[in-house]
Amino acid sequence: MTEMLQNPAVQGGVLPFAAAFVLVVVIRFGGGGTIGPRFAILAVCLSFAGAYWLLEGTPPLPPVSAKQKLAYLAAIAIVLGFLLDAYRAETTVVRAVTAFFPLGAVLWLAERKLFASPSVDFILLVLGLWLAAVLSLWLLEFAARTAHLRIDTPAERGPLDAATVLMVAAFAAGVISLFGAFIGLALVSVALGAGLGAFMLINYLHYLVAGRSLKFGAIGVVGLGCSWFAGIYVMALFGGDVSIGALAVLILVFIADLFARHIRVGSGLGGRILQPLLYGAAVALPALAAVGLAYITKTPDAGY
């Protein structure tokens, strides 16, 4: 049993899924009809933090490596997301945070190279990473805030769709990092995807039964979205053989939401069952393209 729990695949996939599944149920039903749906997404944050600790250990303070900085960036992002939701921050405030936090994150992660006579290409890479994060996080916030793809009047689909987008992106980034032989970040990204997968499973069942989805909110957009992008920064800046082109294509997952929301398969229970599944398949297409690009362009013997 001990050997199994120490297996990286278990720590990065099975345990985050199981922990998030249990915690979502506890928070959703233990928090009542108001608090529970709003803060059930915290379960993913807790499972992600636990998975990181199992995989990487407790980071030193002050952090030295980029992966150690990632832990503190994720912690700060999650706390900010919680505070924004707790105080019911307006959309403009959430968007401001999703613009300035990624900028601070990428500058902190790249500070050594930026202060060591960086090349023009490196500066452009840092700028591109920041702009890609802002665009993607604003699209994620829009997906979380809008109740599109209504099947009937009480249905709320926005949070269900936003969580699907980030889950797909997290799993795909993990595979891309694996092909680039950046195993540590691959497992961290998969851990986030696994936690979101558990949240999505319960969310989907909740949606089928109640016609409403659990909230994604600023905890999801800022806490998990910014944490994921901090991981993308580490992959792109320090991943070595990780495909930058594949990571760039992966951004299309967030844009795909704008098109996938127009999928309609009718009303009633059948439509409610199929529509989220077809939506997920649609946003997964650019993720598959990104993974395919990472596979065909990977350095021989660098990845798996």
C-alpha positions in Angstrom: 0.0 0.0 0.0 2.8 2.4 0.9 4.6 1.8 -2.4 1.4 2.3 -4.3 0.7 5.7 -2.5 4.3 6.7 -3.4 3.7 6.1 -7.1 3.9 9.5 -8.9 0.9 8.5 -11.1 -1.2 7.8 -8.0 0.0 11.1 -6.3 -0.6 13.1 -9.4 -3.8 11.6 -10.6 -5.7 9.1 -8.4 -5.3 10.9 -5.0 -6.2 14.4 -6.3 -9.3 13.0 -8.0 -10.4 11.1 -4.9 -9.6 13.9 -2.5 -11.4 16.5 -4.6 -14.4 14.2 -5.1 -14.9 13.7 -1.3 -14.2 17.4 -0.5 -16.7 18.7 -3.2 -19.4 16.5 -1.6 -18.5 17.7 1.9 -18.4 21.4 1.0 -21.5 21.3 -1.2 -23.8 19.6 1.2 -22.1 20.7 4.4 -22.3 24.3 3.4 -26.0 24.3 2.7 -27.9 25.6 -0.3 -26.1 29.0 -0.5 -22.5 28.6 0.7 -22.1 25.0 -0.6 -22.6 25.7 -4.4 -20.5 28.9 -4.2 -17.4 27.4 -2.5 -17.4 23.7 -3.6 -14.7 24.7 -6.1 -12.4 25.1 -3.1 -12.1 21.3 -3.0 -10.1 21.4 -6.2 -7.7 24.0 -4.6 -7.2 21.8 -1.6 -6.6 18.7 -3.6 -4.2 20.5 -5.9 -2.2 21.8 -2.9 -2.1 18.4 -1.4 -0.9 16.8 -4.6 1.8 19.4 -5.0 3.0 18.7 -1.5 3.1 15.0 -2.1 5.0 15.4 -5.4 7.4 18.3 -4.6 7.4 18.5 -0.8 7.3 21.7 1.3 9.0 24.5 -0.7 11.6 26.6 1.2 11.0 30.2 2.0 12.3 32.2 0.2 11.9 29.9 -2.8 14.9 29.3 -5.0 13.8 27.3 -8.1 10.9 28.1 -10.4 8.9 25.1 -9.2 9.2 26.3 -5.6 8.0 29.8 -6.7 5.1 28.1 -8.4 3.9 26.8 -5.0 3.8 30.3 -3.6 2.2 31.8 -6.7 -0.6 29.2 -6.5 -1.2 29.8 -2.8 -1.4 33.6 -3.4 -3.7 33.1 -6.3 -6.1 30.8 -4.4 -6.3 33.2 -1.4 -7.0 36.1 -3.8 -9.7 34.1 -5.6 -11.3 33.2 -2.2 -11.3 36.8 -1.1 -12.8 38.0 -4.4 -15.6 35.5 -4.1 -16.1 36.1 -0.4 -16.6 39.8 -0.9 -18.5 39.3 -4.2 -16.0 41.4 -6.2 -17.2 43.0 -9.4 -16.2 41.7 -12.8 -13.8 44.6 -13.4 -11.9 43.8 -10.2 -11.6 40.1 -11.2 -10.4 41.1 -14.7 -7.9 43.5 -13.2 -6.4 40.8 -11.0 -6.2 38.4 -13.9 -4.3 41.0 -15.8 -1.8 42.1 -13.2 -1.2 38.8 -11.3 0.1 37.0 -14.4 2.4 39.9 -15.1 3.9 39.8 -11.6 4.1 36.0 -11.8 6.0 35.9 -15.1 8.4 38.7 -14.1 9.2 36.9 -10.8 9.8 33.6 -12.4 12.0 35.1 -15.2 13.8 37.6 -13.0 17.2 36.0 -13.2 17.2 35.8 -17.0 15.7 39.3 -17.3 18.5 40.8 -15.2 21.2 38.9 -17.1 21.2 40.7 -20.4 18.2 38.9 -21.9 17.9 38.4 -25.6 15.1 40.0 -27.6 13.6 36.6 -28.2 13.4 36.0 -24.5 11.8 39.3 -23.8 9.2 38.7 -26.5 8.5 35.2 -25.0 7.9 36.8 -21.6 5.6 39.4 -23.2 3.8 36.7 -25.2 3.2 34.5 -22.2 1.7 37.4 -20.3 -0.6 38.5 -23.1 -1.7 34.9 -23.7 -2.5 34.5 -20.0 -4.6 37.7 -19.9 -6.6 36.8 -23.0 -7.2 33.2 -21.8 -8.1 34.2 -18.3 -10.6 36.9 -19.5 -12.2 34.3 -21.7 -12.3 31.9 -18.8 -13.9 34.5 -16.6 -16.5 35.2 -19.3 -17.3 31.5 -19.6 -17.7 31.3 -15.8 -19.9 34.4 -15.6 -22.3 33.7 -18.5 -25.0 31.1 -18.3 -24.9 30.2 -22.0 -26.3 27.1 -23.7 -29.5 27.3 -21.7 -31.7 24.2 -22.1 -34.4 25.6 -19.9 -35.0 28.7 -17.8 -33.4 27.6 -14.5 -30.3 26.0 -16.1 -27.0 27.6 -15.4 -24.2 26.3 -17.6 -21.5 29.0 -17.4 -19.6 27.5 -14.5 -20.0 24.0 -15.8 -18.4 25.1 -19.1 -15.5 27.1 -17.5 -14.4 24.2 -15.4 -14.5 21.9 -18.5 -12.2 24.3 -20.4 -9.6 24.5 -17.6 -9.8 20.7 -17.0 -9.1 20.0 -20.7 -6.3 22.5 -20.8 -4.7 21.1 -17.6 -4.7 17.5 -18.8 -3.3 18.5 -22.3 -0.6 20.7 -20.7 0.4 17.7 -18.6 0.8 15.5 -21.7 2.8 18.3 -23.5 5.1 18.6 -20.5 5.5 14.8 -20.4 6.6 14.8 -24.1 9.1 17.5 -23.2 10.5 15.3 -20.4 9.5 17.8 -17.8 8.0 15.2 -15.6 7.5 17.2 -12.4 5.4 19.9 -14.1 3.5 17.2 -16.1 2.3 15.6 -12.8 1.4 18.9 -11.2 -0.7 19.9 -14.2 -2.4 16.4 -14.3 -3.1 16.8 -10.6 -5.0 20.0 -11.3 -6.9 18.3 -14.1 -7.7 15.3 -11.9 -9.2 17.6 -9.2 -11.2 19.4 -11.8 -12.3 16.1 -13.2 -13.8 15.1 -9.8 -15.5 18.5 -9.6 -16.9 18.2 -13.1 -18.3 14.7 -12.4 -20.2 15.9 -9.4 -21.1 19.2 -11.2 -22.5 17.2 -14.1 -24.6 15.1 -11.9 -25.7 18.1 -10.0 -26.6 19.8 -13.2 -28.7 16.8 -14.4 -30.6 16.6 -11.2 -31.0 20.2 -10.2 -30.6 22.0 -13.6 -28.0 24.2 -12.1 -24.2 23.9 -11.9 -21.9 24.6 -9.0 -20.1 27.9 -9.2 -16.7 28.3 -10.6 -16.3 31.9 -9.6 -13.1 33.9 -8.9 -11.7 30.9 -7.0 -11.7 29.0 -10.3 -10.7 31.8 -12.5 -8.1 33.5 -10.3 -7.2 30.7 -7.9 -7.0 27.8 -10.4 -6.6 29.7 -13.7 -3.7 31.8 -12.5 -2.1 28.8 -10.8 -2.3 26.8 -14.1 -0.8 29.7 -16.1 2.0 30.0 -13.6 2.8 26.3 -14.3 2.7 27.1 -18.1 5.2 29.9 -17.5 7.5 27.4 -15.8 7.1 24.9 -18.7 7.8 27.6 -21.3 10.7 29.3 -19.5 12.5 26.4 -18.0 11.1 23.3 -19.7 13.9 22.9 -22.2 12.3 20.4 -24.5 8.7 21.4 -23.9 7.1 22.6 -27.1 6.4 26.3 -27.0 4.3 25.9 -30.2 2.1 23.3 -28.6 1.6 25.5 -25.5 0.6 28.3 -27.9 -1.9 26.1 -29.7 -3.3 25.1 -26.3 -4.6 28.6 -25.8 -7.2 27.9 -28.5 -9.0 25.7 -25.9 -10.2 28.9 -24.2 -11.2 30.5 -27.6 -13.0 27.3 -28.5 -15.6 28.1 -25.8 -16.9 30.9 -27.9 -17.8 28.4 -30.7 -18.7 25.4 -28.6 -21.4 27.3 -26.7 -23.5 27.4 -29.9 -23.9 23.6 -29.9 -27.6 22.8 -29.3 -29.2 19.4 -29.2 -32.7 20.2 -28.0 -34.4 20.5 -24.7 -35.4 18.1 -22.0 -33.3 15.5 -20.1 -31.7 14.1 -23.3 -30.4 17.5 -24.3 -29.2 18.1 -20.8 -27.3 14.9 -20.9 -25.7 15.3 -24.3 -25.0 19.0 -24.5 -22.2 19.2 -21.8 -20.6 16.1 -23.4 -20.6 17.6 -26.9 -19.4 20.9 -25.5 -16.5 19.1 -23.8 -15.7 17.2 -27.1 -15.6 20.5 -29.0 -13.2 22.3 -26.6 -11.0 19.2 -26.5 -10.3 19.4 -30.3 -7.6 22.2 -30.0 -6.2 20.4 -27.0 -5.7 17.2 -29.1 -4.1 19.3 -31.8 -1.7 20.8 -29.2 -0.8 17.4 -27.9 -0.3 16.1 -31.4 2.0 18.9 -32.3 4.0 18.3 -29.1 4.4 14.6 -30.1 5.5 15.1 -33.6 8.0 17.9 -32.8 9.4 16.4 -29.6 13.2 15.9 -29.5 14.1 12.2 -30.0 14.6 10.4 -26.7 13.6 13.6 -24.8 10.1 12.6 -23.9 7.8 9.6 -23.8 
